[in-house]
Amino acid sequence: MILYVDGDACPVREEVFRVATRLGLPVRVVSNGSRPVRPPGLPNVEMVVVAAGPDAADWLCP
């Protein structure tokens, strides 16, 4: 299981990172780059930047 998080709007990113790290789950933080999102520096968290635009991070298809 991979957790996908809307990096532009998720108010509980830090909690997701903490729980996912404890459970050993990979996390993909998806952002269109319009707001600065600091990578947490955890080995299980990957930043994914999509094209700019409204709700662009909401329509990621892996």
MOQUIKA-V813214 format. One record per pair of residues at least 24 apart in sequence whose ideal C-beta (glycine too) atoms are under 7 Angstrom apart, sorted by the first residue. I is the first residue (numbers start at 1). J is the second residue. Records with the same first field share a line. If there is no record, write none. Layout:
I: J / J
//
This chain:
1: 25
2: 26 / 28
3: 27
4: 28 / 30 / 60
5: 29 / 30
6: 30 / 57 / 58
7: 31 / 37 / 57
8: 32 / 34 / 35 / 57
17: 42 / 45
20: 44
30: 57 / 60
31: 57
32: 56 / 57
//
